[in-house]
């Protein structure tokens, strides 16, 4: 093929005499100079149409209609076919019954109406597992380790008491170090060792859970407060050491009576004076001398030699006998004021029960020279009854040592 007039059909350039355009390079002539035609460019062969699907239907001719006459007789209206050579019978295109079961009328009719696909022999089941669709993977079940045999000897763990082989460095149960384990027994540290040393061998926290180290003026302030508190505690212990020691000794020391040398009262019954309350007899008593509660009336006992008092025993009422005890009023609350030889005084509240007999109460004092008992309230007070005290006894440390 050659472009007319030497004009390129693509770019319109004129004066082209070769097989290709000098301007755009388009093909102008498929015939080369020596006259041999060039092969046409390869074109893809046309696609062949797909073959039609095979027709699996089976044609079955309809059976001839039965004659209307009697069975086996030809109707009279139909002419008899002329005699001649026998014609070839049409091929029998009926389908044989399926093997294994007899034909039925319904099956024959169904075959005439519905195409039946020929049955194929059953394929044997695959030998391997049947293919399944991919699903969500299941988590692997944890494997339980079988428990090993019980050990009858070994090094006990100081944390959980589990026996371990002698060559192990960490417990096989709790994984704690066995460096402090004792090969001779359990619980290598006793209770007092754990109390003194604390939990220095306790398990350290995991990485990321360790407490932060606090640095700053707050630590110095805390340390200063702790130092001052320690100094105060030590100073108080030094100053009060004697009192603490005396208190311990007074608690366990043996008691001895300390009878007073004299007694007086702010008010008294002329027949029952204050000396009868310190005479050592429980069938005599001191009375206030007038009826009522006798609030503010006091009984005072004095010592010539200063005493260290520990306890006092008071027998309220006129006697310790139950039939005579409630005939007069009895003290309920007394204020016991202790006067020392250095002029100091201290008051202690004493509460008595409304019961006959002596009642022991704690009354402490150092270098005591006088003791005053002031009545604050009374049991059974009445205008015709006076408050009475049968006996008052004081006790100090015993000079006899216990063997």
Secondary structure, DSSP 8 states (H G I E B T S, - for coil): -B-GGG--TTT------SSB-TTT--B-BSB-TTS-B------------------------------SSSTT---TTS------S-------------TTS---HHHHHHHHHS------------SS-----------------------SSSEE-TTT--EE-TT-SB-TTT--B-TT--TTSS-SS-HHHHHHHTTTTS----TT-S-----SHHHHHHHHHHHHHHHHHHHHHHHTHHHHHHHHHHHHS-EEE---SEEEESS-BTTB-GGGGSSS-SS--EE-SSSS--TT-EEEEEEEEEEEEEEEEEEESS-SSHHHHTTSEEEEEEEEEEEETTS-EEEEEEE--SSSSEEEEEEEEEEEEEEEEEEEEEES--TT--EEEEEEEEEEE-SS---
